[in-house]
Structures are given as structure tokens and as C-alpha cells.
Amino acid sequence: MPMTISWLGNSSVATLPTLFDLVAKGNIEGHEITRGTHILFAAMGAGVNMNALVYKVP
């Protein structure tokens, strides 16, 4: 599981789209996203904001 908290801090529910963008652009070594992959995003932030999304990479 790639992590960014050590250099980006805790950005609550925005952590997942930020991490997706970094991996998709090849900015996190050892991780990649390939075409056709299903990704589950699930997050819980301050104030009990809960979000979930299943995304299929085109």
C-alpha cells in the first residue's frame, strides 16, 4: 500500500485522490496502475465524512 502521510501530511478524504494521481503519474516508486484495474476508494474524514467509490481504469 503506497503512503504519502510522511511527506504530505494528513489531508483527510483528499488523501485518496491525491495518492491516485501520484501513482497514475508514476511518482511513487514500486506502484503502478494498469488499464482495466478495478480500484476501491474508501475514506473516512473529520466530521465523519464517509466516501466510497469503485473505479475501473480505462
C-alpha positions as a Markdown table, in Angstrom:
| # | Residue | x | y | z |
|---|---|---|---|---|
| 1 | Met | 0.0 | 0.0 | 0.0 |
| 2 | Pro | 1.6 | 3.3 | -1.0 |
| 3 | Met | 1.5 | 6.0 | 1.6 |
| 4 | Thr | 2.1 | 9.8 | 1.5 |
| 5 | Ile | 1.5 | 10.9 | 5.1 |
| 6 | Ser | 5.2 | 11.2 | 5.9 |
| 7 | Trp | 5.7 | 13.9 | 3.3 |
| 8 | Leu | 2.2 | 15.3 | 2.5 |
| 9 | Gly | 0.7 | 15.1 | 6.0 |
| 10 | Asn | -2.9 | 14.1 | 6.6 |
| 11 | Ser | -5.3 | 15.6 | 4.1 |
| 12 | Ser | -8.3 | 13.7 | 5.3 |
| 13 | Val | -10.6 | 12.4 | 2.5 |
| 14 | Ala | -8.5 | 14.2 | -0.1 |
| 15 | Thr | -5.6 | 11.7 | 0.5 |
| 16 | Leu | -7.1 | 9.1 | -1.8 |
| 17 | Pro | -7.5 | 11.2 | -5.0 |
| 18 | Thr | -4.1 | 12.7 | -4.3 |
| 19 | Leu | -2.5 | 9.3 | -3.9 |
| 20 | Phe | -4.2 | 8.0 | -7.1 |
| 21 | Asp | -2.9 | 10.9 | -9.1 |
| 22 | Leu | 0.7 | 10.4 | -7.8 |
| 23 | Val | 0.6 | 6.7 | -8.6 |
| 24 | Ala | -1.0 | 7.2 | -12.0 |
| 25 | Lys | 1.7 | 9.7 | -12.9 |
| 26 | Gly | 4.5 | 7.3 | -11.8 |
| 27 | Asn | 5.6 | 9.5 | -8.9 |
| 28 | Ile | 5.6 | 6.7 | -6.3 |
| 29 | Glu | 8.2 | 4.1 | -6.9 |
| 30 | Gly | 7.2 | 0.4 | -6.9 |
| 31 | His | 3.5 | 1.1 | -7.6 |
| 32 | Glu | 1.6 | 1.4 | -10.9 |
| 33 | Ile | -2.0 | 1.4 | -12.1 |
| 34 | Thr | -2.7 | -0.6 | -15.2 |
| 35 | Arg | -5.6 | -0.4 | -17.7 |
| 36 | Gly | -8.6 | -2.4 | -16.7 |
| 37 | Thr | -7.7 | -2.5 | -13.0 |
| 38 | His | -10.6 | -2.0 | -10.5 |
| 39 | Ile | -9.8 | 0.3 | -7.6 |
| 40 | Leu | -11.8 | 0.7 | -4.4 |
| 41 | Phe | -11.5 | 4.1 | -2.8 |
| 42 | Ala | -12.9 | 4.2 | 0.8 |
| 43 | Ala | -12.2 | 7.0 | 3.2 |
| 44 | Met | -13.4 | 8.5 | 6.5 |
| 45 | Gly | -12.5 | 12.0 | 7.4 |
| 46 | Ala | -13.0 | 14.5 | 10.1 |
| 47 | Gly | -16.7 | 15.2 | 11.0 |
| 48 | Val | -17.5 | 11.6 | 10.0 |
| 49 | Asn | -17.3 | 12.3 | 6.2 |
| 50 | Met | -17.6 | 8.9 | 4.6 |
| 51 | Asn | -17.0 | 8.2 | 0.9 |
| 52 | Ala | -16.7 | 5.1 | -1.2 |
| 53 | Leu | -16.2 | 4.6 | -4.9 |
| 54 | Val | -15.2 | 1.7 | -7.2 |
| 55 | Tyr | -13.3 | 2.9 | -10.3 |
| 56 | Lys | -12.3 | 0.9 | -13.4 |
| 57 | Val | -9.2 | 2.3 | -15.0 |
| 58 | Pro | -10.0 | 3.0 | -18.7 |
